[in-house]
Amino acid sequence: GSAAGALNLAWYYESGKDQDQAIAFNYYKKSAELNSAEGMFALGRFYDDGLGTDVNRQEAIKWYLRAADMGYKRAAYRLAYAYDVTFSSDNAAENILLAIRQGDGQIADELKSFSPFTRTALKRSLSRRGLYDGPMDDEIDQPLKSALKNYKNSYGG
């Protein structure tokens, strides 16, 4: 079978007339195993959200990482959230920055949905890059907003 065919069937069973999340999960898995970055991302999403399978954050992270390695842009965004809920704040912070580098204009506006630990890790990461010199707390303050804007202008897509 082809990755594109498996993706089309997965989408049909996820969102089409005959919805069945378990069947969609199996087709996304097949497309991911056939090296489809989109399939890898979708499989990660299914593991992350417990669609058609049990929630498994480690599997979600594994598939998001593979999709990100293949250049799938939304993977960094979901990785940031997956790392955040698994209390891996430094990895979450780095993936917030990766999403910004890849042109994600939305994630910087959603910092309040991340844990205080991840927001503090983000400030540490920006500080190491010489872009942030404000307080090392979890507040979404003006120095953090300015640092993110400068980061986007320097590295953003």
C-alpha positions as CSV (number, residue, x, y, z in Angstrom):
1,G,0.0,0.0,0.0
2,S,1.0,3.6,-0.4
3,A,1.4,6.2,2.3
4,A,-0.9,8.6,0.4
5,G,-3.7,6.0,0.1
6,A,-3.4,5.1,3.8
7,L,-3.6,8.9,4.7
8,N,-6.7,9.3,2.5
9,L,-8.4,6.4,4.2
10,A,-7.3,7.6,7.7
11,W,-8.8,11.1,7.0
12,Y,-12.0,9.5,5.7
13,Y,-12.4,7.4,8.9
14,E,-11.4,10.4,11.1
15,S,-13.6,13.1,9.5
16,G,-15.7,11.6,6.8
17,K,-19.2,10.1,6.6
18,D,-18.3,6.8,8.3
19,Q,-16.3,8.0,11.3
20,D,-14.4,5.4,13.2
21,Q,-11.4,6.6,15.2
22,A,-9.9,3.1,15.7
23,I,-9.8,2.5,12.0
24,A,-8.4,6.0,11.3
25,F,-5.7,5.3,13.9
26,N,-4.7,2.1,12.1
27,Y,-4.5,3.9,8.7
28,Y,-2.5,6.8,10.2
29,K,-0.1,4.2,11.7
30,K,0.3,2.5,8.3
31,S,1.0,5.8,6.6
32,A,3.5,6.8,9.4
33,E,5.3,3.4,9.0
34,L,5.5,4.2,5.2
35,N,7.4,7.4,6.1
36,S,4.6,9.9,5.6
37,A,5.5,13.0,7.8
38,E,1.8,13.9,7.8
39,G,0.9,10.4,8.9
40,M,3.6,10.6,11.7
41,F,2.1,13.8,12.9
42,A,-1.4,12.5,12.9
43,L,-0.4,9.3,14.6
44,G,1.2,11.4,17.3
45,R,-1.9,13.5,17.6
46,F,-4.0,10.3,18.0
47,Y,-1.7,9.0,20.8
48,D,-1.6,12.5,22.4
49,D,-5.4,12.9,22.4
50,G,-6.4,9.2,22.9
51,L,-8.2,9.0,19.6
52,G,-8.8,5.4,18.5
53,T,-6.3,4.3,21.1
54,D,-5.3,4.9,24.7
55,V,-3.4,8.2,25.5
56,N,0.3,7.5,25.3
57,R,2.4,10.7,25.6
58,Q,5.7,8.9,25.0
59,E,4.4,7.4,21.7
60,A,3.0,10.8,20.8
61,I,6.4,12.5,21.4
62,K,8.2,9.8,19.4
63,W,5.9,10.3,16.4
64,Y,6.0,14.1,16.7
65,L,9.8,14.0,16.8
66,R,9.9,11.9,13.6
67,A,7.5,14.2,11.9
68,A,9.6,17.2,13.0
69,D,12.7,15.5,11.7
70,M,11.1,15.3,8.3
71,G,10.2,19.0,8.4
72,Y,6.5,18.8,9.3
73,K,5.9,22.3,10.8
74,R,3.0,21.7,13.2
75,A,5.0,18.9,14.9
76,A,7.1,21.4,17.0
77,Y,3.9,23.0,18.2
78,R,2.4,19.8,19.4
79,L,5.7,18.6,20.8
80,A,5.9,21.8,23.0
81,Y,2.5,20.9,24.5
82,A,3.3,17.2,24.9
83,Y,6.6,18.0,26.7
84,D,4.7,20.5,28.8
85,V,2.2,18.0,30.1
86,T,5.0,15.4,30.7
87,F,6.9,18.0,32.9
88,S,9.8,18.2,30.5
89,S,9.8,22.1,30.5
90,D,13.2,22.6,28.9
91,N,12.2,20.5,25.9
92,A,8.8,22.3,25.8
93,A,10.6,25.6,25.7
94,E,12.9,24.6,22.9
95,N,10.0,23.4,20.8
96,I,8.1,26.7,21.4
97,L,11.2,28.4,19.9
98,L,11.4,25.8,17.1
99,A,7.7,26.5,16.2
100,I,8.5,30.2,16.1
101,R,11.5,29.5,13.8
102,Q,9.2,27.5,11.5
103,G,6.9,30.5,11.2
104,D,4.2,29.5,13.8
105,G,2.7,32.9,14.7
106,Q,0.2,31.4,17.1
107,I,2.2,29.8,19.8
108,A,3.7,33.0,21.3
109,D,0.1,34.1,21.9
110,E,-0.7,30.9,23.8
111,L,2.0,31.0,26.5
112,K,-0.6,31.2,29.2
113,S,-1.7,27.6,28.4
114,F,1.7,26.3,29.2
115,S,2.8,25.4,32.7
116,P,4.7,28.0,34.9
117,F,7.7,25.7,34.7
118,T,7.8,25.9,30.9
119,R,7.3,29.6,30.8
120,T,10.3,29.9,33.2
121,A,12.3,27.5,31.1
122,L,11.5,29.7,28.0
123,K,12.9,32.7,29.8
124,R,16.1,30.8,30.7
125,S,16.5,29.6,27.1
126,L,16.1,33.1,25.7
127,S,18.5,34.5,28.3
128,R,21.1,31.9,27.2
129,R,20.7,33.3,23.7
130,G,21.2,36.9,25.0
131,L,17.7,37.9,24.2
132,Y,16.1,38.1,27.7
133,D,17.4,39.9,30.8
134,G,14.2,40.2,32.9
135,P,13.1,38.3,36.0
136,M,13.3,34.4,35.9
137,D,9.7,33.8,36.9
138,D,6.7,32.4,35.1
139,E,5.0,35.8,34.3
140,I,4.2,36.6,30.6
141,D,5.7,40.1,31.0
142,Q,6.8,42.7,28.5
143,P,10.5,41.6,28.6
144,L,9.4,38.1,27.6
145,K,7.2,39.5,24.8
146,S,10.0,41.6,23.5
147,A,12.5,38.7,23.7
148,L,10.1,36.5,21.7
149,K,9.6,39.3,19.1
150,N,13.4,39.7,18.8
151,Y,13.8,35.9,18.5
152,K,11.2,35.8,15.7
153,N,12.8,38.7,13.9
154,S,16.3,37.0,14.2
155,Y,15.3,33.4,13.5
156,G,11.6,33.3,12.5
157,G,10.2,31.8,9.4
